[in-house]
C-alpha cells in the first residue's frame, strides 16, 4: 500500500508542485521547497491530495513541514486515512 500511496503523491506533485527538478529524480525525503515548490503551489498540492485521498487536512497539519517531502506527505495521509 505504501508504494501505491507514494506513486499517487508523486503523480500529484508532478501535476501541481511546479518543481524545477523532475519529481522522479528526488528521494522521498528530499526538500520539495528547495526543489522549487512555492507556498502557492503547495496549496494546490494540498487541495489535490485532499481530493485524491478524500481527506481534509486539519488546521494543525497546515504547516510547511507536512508538505516539504514525499515521506512527510505520506505520513500525513496515512494518519488521516488510518492506513
Chimera marker file (.cmm) of the C-alpha trace (Angstrom):
<marker_set name="trace">
<marker id="1" x="0.000" y="0.000" z="0.000" r="1" g="1" b="0" radius="0.5"/>
<marker id="2" x="2.890" y="2.368" z="0.755" r="1" g="1" b="0" radius="0.5"/>
<marker id="3" x="4.173" y="2.118" z="-2.837" r="1" g="1" b="0" radius="0.5"/>
<marker id="4" x="0.723" y="2.925" z="-4.224" r="1" g="1" b="0" radius="0.5"/>
<marker id="5" x="0.401" y="5.865" z="-1.831" r="1" g="1" b="0" radius="0.5"/>
<marker id="6" x="3.845" y="7.167" z="-2.787" r="1" g="1" b="0" radius="0.5"/>
<marker id="7" x="3.105" y="6.814" z="-6.503" r="1" g="1" b="0" radius="0.5"/>
<marker id="8" x="-0.125" y="8.773" z="-6.136" r="1" g="1" b="0" radius="0.5"/>
<marker id="9" x="1.614" y="11.542" z="-4.162" r="1" g="1" b="0" radius="0.5"/>
<marker id="10" x="4.389" y="11.744" z="-6.756" r="1" g="1" b="0" radius="0.5"/>
<marker id="11" x="1.809" y="11.952" z="-9.555" r="1" g="1" b="0" radius="0.5"/>
<marker id="12" x="0.090" y="14.851" z="-7.772" r="1" g="1" b="0" radius="0.5"/>
<marker id="13" x="3.429" y="16.578" z="-7.280" r="1" g="1" b="0" radius="0.5"/>
<marker id="14" x="4.208" y="16.189" z="-10.968" r="1" g="1" b="0" radius="0.5"/>
<marker id="15" x="0.910" y="17.869" z="-11.865" r="1" g="1" b="0" radius="0.5"/>
<marker id="16" x="0.709" y="20.576" z="-9.179" r="1" g="1" b="0" radius="0.5"/>
<marker id="17" x="4.012" y="21.327" z="-7.412" r="1" g="1" b="0" radius="0.5"/>
<marker id="18" x="5.741" y="23.198" z="-10.268" r="1" g="1" b="0" radius="0.5"/>
<marker id="19" x="9.111" y="21.789" z="-9.260" r="1" g="1" b="0" radius="0.5"/>
<marker id="20" x="12.270" y="22.902" z="-11.044" r="1" g="1" b="0" radius="0.5"/>
<marker id="21" x="13.539" y="19.300" z="-10.948" r="1" g="1" b="0" radius="0.5"/>
<marker id="22" x="11.653" y="16.197" z="-12.123" r="1" g="1" b="0" radius="0.5"/>
<marker id="23" x="9.951" y="14.627" z="-9.095" r="1" g="1" b="0" radius="0.5"/>
<marker id="24" x="11.221" y="11.210" z="-10.250" r="1" g="1" b="0" radius="0.5"/>
<marker id="25" x="14.799" y="12.353" z="-9.567" r="1" g="1" b="0" radius="0.5"/>
<marker id="26" x="14.056" y="13.299" z="-5.953" r="1" g="1" b="0" radius="0.5"/>
<marker id="27" x="14.202" y="10.946" z="-2.988" r="1" g="1" b="0" radius="0.5"/>
<marker id="28" x="11.217" y="10.572" z="-0.675" r="1" g="1" b="0" radius="0.5"/>
<marker id="29" x="12.951" y="12.733" z="1.931" r="1" g="1" b="0" radius="0.5"/>
<marker id="30" x="14.070" y="15.499" z="-0.449" r="1" g="1" b="0" radius="0.5"/>
<marker id="31" x="13.016" y="19.043" z="0.443" r="1" g="1" b="0" radius="0.5"/>
<marker id="32" x="10.417" y="19.948" z="-2.168" r="1" g="1" b="0" radius="0.5"/>
<marker id="33" x="10.697" y="23.655" z="-1.371" r="1" g="1" b="0" radius="0.5"/>
<marker id="34" x="14.407" y="23.506" z="-2.273" r="1" g="1" b="0" radius="0.5"/>
<marker id="35" x="13.327" y="21.721" z="-5.471" r="1" g="1" b="0" radius="0.5"/>
<marker id="36" x="11.207" y="24.717" z="-6.459" r="1" g="1" b="0" radius="0.5"/>
<marker id="37" x="7.821" y="24.273" z="-4.806" r="1" g="1" b="0" radius="0.5"/>
<marker id="38" x="6.356" y="27.597" z="-3.643" r="1" g="1" b="0" radius="0.5"/>
<marker id="39" x="3.844" y="28.188" z="-0.881" r="1" g="1" b="0" radius="0.5"/>
<marker id="40" x="1.232" y="28.834" z="-3.581" r="1" g="1" b="0" radius="0.5"/>
<marker id="41" x="1.903" y="25.547" z="-5.364" r="1" g="1" b="0" radius="0.5"/>
<marker id="42" x="1.916" y="23.726" z="-2.009" r="1" g="1" b="0" radius="0.5"/>
<marker id="43" x="-1.704" y="24.844" z="-1.547" r="1" g="1" b="0" radius="0.5"/>
<marker id="44" x="-2.532" y="23.339" z="-4.952" r="1" g="1" b="0" radius="0.5"/>
<marker id="45" x="-0.770" y="20.127" z="-3.887" r="1" g="1" b="0" radius="0.5"/>
<marker id="46" x="-2.747" y="20.074" z="-0.617" r="1" g="1" b="0" radius="0.5"/>
<marker id="47" x="-6.063" y="20.515" z="-2.443" r="1" g="1" b="0" radius="0.5"/>
<marker id="48" x="-5.157" y="17.766" z="-4.934" r="1" g="1" b="0" radius="0.5"/>
<marker id="49" x="-4.174" y="15.424" z="-2.085" r="1" g="1" b="0" radius="0.5"/>
<marker id="50" x="-7.476" y="16.116" z="-0.314" r="1" g="1" b="0" radius="0.5"/>
<marker id="51" x="-9.391" y="15.275" z="-3.475" r="1" g="1" b="0" radius="0.5"/>
<marker id="52" x="-7.363" y="12.192" z="-4.342" r="1" g="1" b="0" radius="0.5"/>
<marker id="53" x="-7.497" y="10.651" z="-0.869" r="1" g="1" b="0" radius="0.5"/>
<marker id="54" x="-10.896" y="12.019" z="0.223" r="1" g="1" b="0" radius="0.5"/>
<marker id="55" x="-9.440" y="13.668" z="3.315" r="1" g="1" b="0" radius="0.5"/>
<marker id="56" x="-9.303" y="17.152" z="4.793" r="1" g="1" b="0" radius="0.5"/>
<marker id="57" x="-6.126" y="18.444" z="6.379" r="1" g="1" b="0" radius="0.5"/>
<marker id="58" x="-6.950" y="19.819" z="9.855" r="1" g="1" b="0" radius="0.5"/>
<marker id="59" x="-5.581" y="23.240" z="10.803" r="1" g="1" b="0" radius="0.5"/>
<marker id="60" x="-2.776" y="21.759" z="12.918" r="1" g="1" b="0" radius="0.5"/>
<marker id="61" x="-1.435" y="19.967" z="9.811" r="1" g="1" b="0" radius="0.5"/>
<marker id="62" x="-1.385" y="23.101" z="7.656" r="1" g="1" b="0" radius="0.5"/>
<marker id="63" x="2.292" y="23.806" z="8.048" r="1" g="1" b="0" radius="0.5"/>
<marker id="64" x="5.309" y="23.713" z="5.796" r="1" g="1" b="0" radius="0.5"/>
<marker id="65" x="6.794" y="20.574" z="7.372" r="1" g="1" b="0" radius="0.5"/>
<marker id="66" x="3.767" y="18.443" z="6.373" r="1" g="1" b="0" radius="0.5"/>
<marker id="67" x="4.290" y="19.240" z="2.689" r="1" g="1" b="0" radius="0.5"/>
<marker id="68" x="8.080" y="19.520" z="2.488" r="1" g="1" b="0" radius="0.5"/>
<marker id="69" x="8.733" y="15.968" z="1.290" r="1" g="1" b="0" radius="0.5"/>
<marker id="70" x="7.061" y="12.917" z="-0.176" r="1" g="1" b="0" radius="0.5"/>
<marker id="71" x="7.661" y="10.996" z="3.050" r="1" g="1" b="0" radius="0.5"/>
<marker id="72" x="6.104" y="13.791" z="5.180" r="1" g="1" b="0" radius="0.5"/>
<marker id="73" x="3.009" y="13.848" z="2.958" r="1" g="1" b="0" radius="0.5"/>
<marker id="74" x="2.808" y="10.051" z="3.008" r="1" g="1" b="0" radius="0.5"/>
<marker id="75" x="2.881" y="10.078" z="6.824" r="1" g="1" b="0" radius="0.5"/>
<marker id="76" x="0.188" y="12.773" z="6.964" r="1" g="1" b="0" radius="0.5"/>
<marker id="77" x="-2.077" y="10.912" z="4.509" r="1" g="1" b="0" radius="0.5"/>
<marker id="78" x="-1.540" y="7.654" z="6.429" r="1" g="1" b="0" radius="0.5"/>
<marker id="79" x="-2.570" y="9.412" z="9.646" r="1" g="1" b="0" radius="0.5"/>
<marker id="80" x="-5.680" y="10.920" z="8.062" r="1" g="1" b="0" radius="0.5"/>
<marker id="81" x="-6.800" y="7.723" z="6.330" r="1" g="1" b="0" radius="0.5"/>
<marker id="82" x="-5.765" y="5.261" z="9.027" r="1" g="1" b="0" radius="0.5"/>
<marker id="83" x="-3.538" y="3.378" z="6.548" r="1" g="1" b="0" radius="0.5"/>
<link id1="1" id2="2" r="1" g="1" b="0" radius="0.2"/>
<link id1="2" id2="3" r="1" g="1" b="0" radius="0.2"/>
<link id1="3" id2="4" r="1" g="1" b="0" radius="0.2"/>
<link id1="4" id2="5" r="1" g="1" b="0" radius="0.2"/>
<link id1="5" id2="6" r="1" g="1" b="0" radius="0.2"/>
<link id1="6" id2="7" r="1" g="1" b="0" radius="0.2"/>
<link id1="7" id2="8" r="1" g="1" b="0" radius="0.2"/>
<link id1="8" id2="9" r="1" g="1" b="0" radius="0.2"/>
<link id1="9" id2="10" r="1" g="1" b="0" radius="0.2"/>
<link id1="10" id2="11" r="1" g="1" b="0" radius="0.2"/>
<link id1="11" id2="12" r="1" g="1" b="0" radius="0.2"/>
<link id1="12" id2="13" r="1" g="1" b="0" radius="0.2"/>
<link id1="13" id2="14" r="1" g="1" b="0" radius="0.2"/>
<link id1="14" id2="15" r="1" g="1" b="0" radius="0.2"/>
<link id1="15" id2="16" r="1" g="1" b="0" radius="0.2"/>
<link id1="16" id2="17" r="1" g="1" b="0" radius="0.2"/>
<link id1="17" id2="18" r="1" g="1" b="0" radius="0.2"/>
<link id1="18" id2="19" r="1" g="1" b="0" radius="0.2"/>
<link id1="19" id2="20" r="1" g="1" b="0" radius="0.2"/>
<link id1="20" id2="21" r="1" g="1" b="0" radius="0.2"/>
<link id1="21" id2="22" r="1" g="1" b="0" radius="0.2"/>
<link id1="22" id2="23" r="1" g="1" b="0" radius="0.2"/>
<link id1="23" id2="24" r="1" g="1" b="0" radius="0.2"/>
<link id1="24" id2="25" r="1" g="1" b="0" radius="0.2"/>
<link id1="25" id2="26" r="1" g="1" b="0" radius="0.2"/>
<link id1="26" id2="27" r="1" g="1" b="0" radius="0.2"/>
<link id1="27" id2="28" r="1" g="1" b="0" radius="0.2"/>
<link id1="28" id2="29" r="1" g="1" b="0" radius="0.2"/>
<link id1="29" id2="30" r="1" g="1" b="0" radius="0.2"/>
<link id1="30" id2="31" r="1" g="1" b="0" radius="0.2"/>
<link id1="31" id2="32" r="1" g="1" b="0" radius="0.2"/>
<link id1="32" id2="33" r="1" g="1" b="0" radius="0.2"/>
<link id1="33" id2="34" r="1" g="1" b="0" radius="0.2"/>
<link id1="34" id2="35" r="1" g="1" b="0" radius="0.2"/>
<link id1="35" id2="36" r="1" g="1" b="0" radius="0.2"/>
<link id1="36" id2="37" r="1" g="1" b="0" radius="0.2"/>
<link id1="37" id2="38" r="1" g="1" b="0" radius="0.2"/>
<link id1="38" id2="39" r="1" g="1" b="0" radius="0.2"/>
<link id1="39" id2="40" r="1" g="1" b="0" radius="0.2"/>
<link id1="40" id2="41" r="1" g="1" b="0" radius="0.2"/>
<link id1="41" id2="42" r="1" g="1" b="0" radius="0.2"/>
<link id1="42" id2="43" r="1" g="1" b="0" radius="0.2"/>
<link id1="43" id2="44" r="1" g="1" b="0" radius="0.2"/>
<link id1="44" id2="45" r="1" g="1" b="0" radius="0.2"/>
<link id1="45" id2="46" r="1" g="1" b="0" radius="0.2"/>
<link id1="46" id2="47" r="1" g="1" b="0" radius="0.2"/>
<link id1="47" id2="48" r="1" g="1" b="0" radius="0.2"/>
<link id1="48" id2="49" r="1" g="1" b="0" radius="0.2"/>
<link id1="49" id2="50" r="1" g="1" b="0" radius="0.2"/>
<link id1="50" id2="51" r="1" g="1" b="0" radius="0.2"/>
<link id1="51" id2="52" r="1" g="1" b="0" radius="0.2"/>
<link id1="52" id2="53" r="1" g="1" b="0" radius="0.2"/>
<link id1="53" id2="54" r="1" g="1" b="0" radius="0.2"/>
<link id1="54" id2="55" r="1" g="1" b="0" radius="0.2"/>
<link id1="55" id2="56" r="1" g="1" b="0" radius="0.2"/>
<link id1="56" id2="57" r="1" g="1" b="0" radius="0.2"/>
<link id1="57" id2="58" r="1" g="1" b="0" radius="0.2"/>
<link id1="58" id2="59" r="1" g="1" b="0" radius="0.2"/>
<link id1="59" id2="60" r="1" g="1" b="0" radius="0.2"/>
<link id1="60" id2="61" r="1" g="1" b="0" radius="0.2"/>
<link id1="61" id2="62" r="1" g="1" b="0" radius="0.2"/>
<link id1="62" id2="63" r="1" g="1" b="0" radius="0.2"/>
<link id1="63" id2="64" r="1" g="1" b="0" radius="0.2"/>
<link id1="64" id2="65" r="1" g="1" b="0" radius="0.2"/>
<link id1="65" id2="66" r="1" g="1" b="0" radius="0.2"/>
<link id1="66" id2="67" r="1" g="1" b="0" radius="0.2"/>
<link id1="67" id2="68" r="1" g="1" b="0" radius="0.2"/>
<link id1="68" id2="69" r="1" g="1" b="0" radius="0.2"/>
<link id1="69" id2="70" r="1" g="1" b="0" radius="0.2"/>
<link id1="70" id2="71" r="1" g="1" b="0" radius="0.2"/>
<link id1="71" id2="72" r="1" g="1" b="0" radius="0.2"/>
<link id1="72" id2="73" r="1" g="1" b="0" radius="0.2"/>
<link id1="73" id2="74" r="1" g="1" b="0" radius="0.2"/>
<link id1="74" id2="75" r="1" g="1" b="0" radius="0.2"/>
<link id1="75" id2="76" r="1" g="1" b="0" radius="0.2"/>
<link id1="76" id2="77" r="1" g="1" b="0" radius="0.2"/>
<link id1="77" id2="78" r="1" g="1" b="0" radius="0.2"/>
<link id1="78" id2="79" r="1" g="1" b="0" radius="0.2"/>
<link id1="79" id2="80" r="1" g="1" b="0" radius="0.2"/>
<link id1="80" id2="81" r="1" g="1" b="0" radius="0.2"/>
<link id1="81" id2="82" r="1" g="1" b="0" radius="0.2"/>
<link id1="82" id2="83" r="1" g="1" b="0" radius="0.2"/>
</marker_set>
